[in-house]
Amino acid sequence: MIFEPVDYFLVELHDFIFKKTYIYPSSIFMKISLLLFFALFLLLPAFTRQAILVADCTVSYSIEGSNAATNSNLSGASKQVYVKGKMSRTDVSGQNYKQSIIYDKQTGSVTVLKEIGAEKYMSKLSKDEWKEENRRFDGLTITFTDETKTILSYECKKAVAVLKDGSSYSIFYSTAIKPSTSENPYQFKDIPGFVLEYETKGGKETSKITYTATSINFNPVSASRFEIPVSGYRILKN
């Protein structure tokens, strides 16, 4: 039974302290070792519940719309998130376009790269400018629920984020792993784990887009992923 180690530990401890029997030193050492072993065994579950901090990984997400029109626009679209230490990069690609957001957690600054056909654009935003770009998340509140689902073999818990305009979106996150840097600390504020599925809604609430993780790779990410291009892009903002 699962509680037998606890009973054994208590009985042995009681006998060791209160029984008036002579015990040889080697026997004392063995008993103490056994008692310590069982004490540590009982504490193990508490430690294993701690999330593993992931400082290097690549996650791919599928993108799916809630209706045919949205799915038509999203045809061929995909999303990749790269995490390395205090840096993250999010690439969203589709037919004839690509957008990359490189976020530096240490400075709070962001570089946005956009490719539309043959045209390439770059925007650099300071910490305050990036916060302003995400002002719609100001006042965001998170409600944690008991609903769960399994994504990539990870049990994920559901949270519901509510914006100040009353709109909401769902997030499924794993508490077993946690990224060293969030792809967006405003959108996923206070989420205690790795976001493996979330949804966004259109401006008129008529459509919904769901991003679901389809693979996760913990191999080291090349530092070159986070290098800012020095040429080939038209600067839109400094």
C-alpha positions in Angstrom: 0.0 0.0 0.0 1.1 3.5 -0.7 1.2 4.5 3.0 3.3 1.6 4.2 6.6 3.6 4.0 5.2 6.2 6.3 4.0 3.6 8.9 7.3 1.8 8.7 9.2 5.1 9.2 7.2 6.1 12.3 7.4 2.6 13.9 11.1 2.3 13.4 11.7 5.8 14.7 9.6 5.0 17.8 11.4 1.7 18.5 14.8 3.3 18.0 14.1 6.1 20.5 12.0 4.4 23.2 12.9 0.7 23.3 15.5 0.0 26.0 17.6 -2.5 24.1 21.3 -2.4 23.4 22.2 -1.7 19.8 25.6 -1.9 18.4 27.1 1.2 16.7 27.0 -0.4 13.2 23.4 -1.3 13.7 22.6 2.3 14.8 24.3 3.6 11.7 22.3 1.3 9.5 19.0 2.2 11.1 19.7 5.9 10.8 20.6 5.4 7.1 17.4 3.5 6.5 15.3 6.1 8.3 16.9 9.0 6.3 16.3 7.0 3.1 12.6 6.6 3.7 12.3 10.3 4.8 13.9 11.4 1.5 11.7 9.0 -0.4 8.6 10.6 1.1 9.8 14.1 0.1 10.6 13.1 -3.5 7.1 13.8 -4.9 7.3 17.4 -3.7 10.5 18.0 -5.6 9.3 16.2 -8.8 6.3 18.5 -8.9 8.6 21.5 -9.6 8.5 22.7 -13.2 11.7 22.1 -15.3 13.0 25.4 -16.6 13.6 25.1 -20.3 16.4 27.4 -21.6 16.8 25.9 -25.1 13.9 24.6 -27.2 12.1 24.9 -30.5 8.3 24.5 -30.6 6.2 24.2 -33.7 2.5 25.1 -33.7 -0.4 24.4 -36.1 -2.7 27.3 -36.9 -6.4 26.6 -37.4 -9.3 29.0 -37.9 -12.9 28.5 -36.5 -14.5 28.9 -39.9 -13.9 28.3 -43.6 -13.1 31.9 -44.5 -10.5 32.1 -41.7 -8.9 28.8 -42.7 -8.7 29.9 -46.3 -6.7 32.9 -45.3 -4.5 30.7 -43.0 -3.8 28.1 -45.7 -0.2 26.9 -45.3 0.4 29.0 -42.2 2.7 27.8 -39.4 4.3 29.1 -36.3 7.7 28.3 -34.6 8.9 29.6 -31.3 12.6 29.5 -30.4 13.8 30.0 -26.8 17.4 30.4 -25.7 18.2 31.8 -22.3 16.8 35.3 -22.1 15.9 35.5 -25.8 12.9 34.3 -27.7 12.0 34.4 -31.4 8.5 33.8 -32.9 8.2 33.1 -36.6 4.8 33.1 -38.3 4.8 32.1 -41.9 2.1 31.8 -44.6 1.6 32.1 -48.3 3.9 35.0 -49.5 4.5 36.4 -46.0 6.6 35.9 -42.9 6.8 37.8 -39.6 9.5 37.3 -37.0 9.5 38.8 -33.5 12.8 38.7 -31.6 12.4 39.5 -27.9 15.2 40.3 -25.5 14.0 39.6 -22.0 17.0 41.4 -20.5 16.3 44.7 -22.1 12.6 44.3 -22.8 13.2 45.4 -26.4 11.9 43.8 -29.6 12.9 43.6 -33.2 10.1 42.9 -35.7 11.0 41.5 -39.2 8.4 41.3 -41.9 8.7 39.8 -45.4 5.9 40.4 -47.9 6.8 38.9 -51.2 10.2 40.3 -52.1 9.9 43.3 -49.7 11.6 43.1 -46.3 10.9 45.5 -43.4 12.3 45.9 -39.9 11.0 47.7 -36.8 12.9 48.1 -33.6 10.9 48.8 -30.4 12.1 49.8 -27.0 10.7 48.2 -23.8 8.1 51.0 -23.5 7.2 50.9 -27.2 6.7 47.2 -27.0 4.5 47.6 -23.9 2.4 50.2 -25.8 2.0 47.8 -28.7 0.5 45.3 -26.2 -1.6 47.8 -24.3 -4.7 45.7 -25.2 -3.5 43.3 -22.5 -3.4 46.0 -19.8 -5.7 44.9 -16.9 -5.8 41.3 -18.2 -7.1 38.9 -15.6 -6.5 35.1 -15.5 -8.9 32.5 -14.2 -7.5 29.0 -13.7 -9.9 26.1 -14.2 -9.9 22.4 -13.5 -10.1 21.5 -17.1 -7.2 19.6 -18.6 -6.1 18.1 -21.9 -3.0 16.2 -23.1 -0.8 17.9 -25.7 2.5 16.2 -26.8 2.2 13.8 -23.8 2.1 16.8 -21.4 -1.0 17.2 -19.2 -2.0 20.8 -19.7 -4.3 22.9 -17.5 -6.7 25.4 -18.9 -6.7 29.1 -18.0 -9.1 31.8 -19.3 -7.7 35.2 -19.9 -10.2 38.1 -19.8 -9.3 41.5 -21.3 -10.5 44.8 -20.0 -12.9 45.1 -23.1 -14.6 41.9 -21.9 -13.2 39.6 -24.6 -11.5 36.4 -23.5 -9.3 33.7 -24.8 -8.3 30.2 -23.6 -4.8 29.0 -22.8 -3.6 25.5 -22.2 -0.3 25.2 -20.4 1.9 22.5 -19.0 3.2 22.9 -15.4 5.9 20.3 -16.0 8.0 22.6 -18.1 8.4 26.4 -18.2 10.3 28.5 -20.7 13.2 30.7 -19.5 11.7 33.5 -21.7 8.1 33.9 -22.7 7.3 34.7 -26.3 5.0 37.5 -25.1 5.1 38.4 -21.4 2.0 40.6 -21.8 -0.2 38.1 -23.6 0.8 35.2 -21.3 1.2 37.2 -18.1 1.0 35.1 -14.9 0.8 31.7 -16.8 2.8 29.3 -14.6 4.0 27.0 -17.3 4.7 26.4 -21.0 1.9 27.5 -23.2 1.2 24.6 -25.7 -2.2 25.9 -27.0 -4.0 29.2 -27.1 -6.5 31.1 -29.1 -7.0 34.6 -30.4 -10.1 36.3 -31.7 -10.7 38.7 -34.6 -11.4 42.3 -33.9 -15.2 41.8 -34.4 -15.2 38.5 -32.5 -16.5 36.7 -35.6 -13.6 34.3 -35.9 -11.1 32.5 -33.7 -7.6 31.3 -34.4 -6.2 28.4 -32.4 -2.5 27.7 -32.1 -1.6 24.1 -31.0 1.9 22.8 -30.4 2.7 19.9 -32.7 6.3 19.2 -31.7 8.8 20.4 -29.2 12.6 19.9 -29.5 15.0 20.5 -26.5 18.2 20.6 -28.6 20.3 23.7 -28.3 19.1 26.6 -30.5 21.7 28.4 -32.5 22.5 31.9 -31.3 22.3 33.0 -35.0 18.5 32.7 -34.7 18.5 35.8 -32.6 21.0 37.9 -34.6 19.5 41.2 -36.0 20.1 41.7 -39.7 22.3 44.6 -40.6 21.2 44.9 -44.2 18.5 43.9 -46.7 15.6 45.3 -44.7 13.9 48.7 -44.9 13.8 50.3 -41.5 10.3 51.3 -40.6 11.0 52.4 -37.0 14.0 53.0 -34.8 
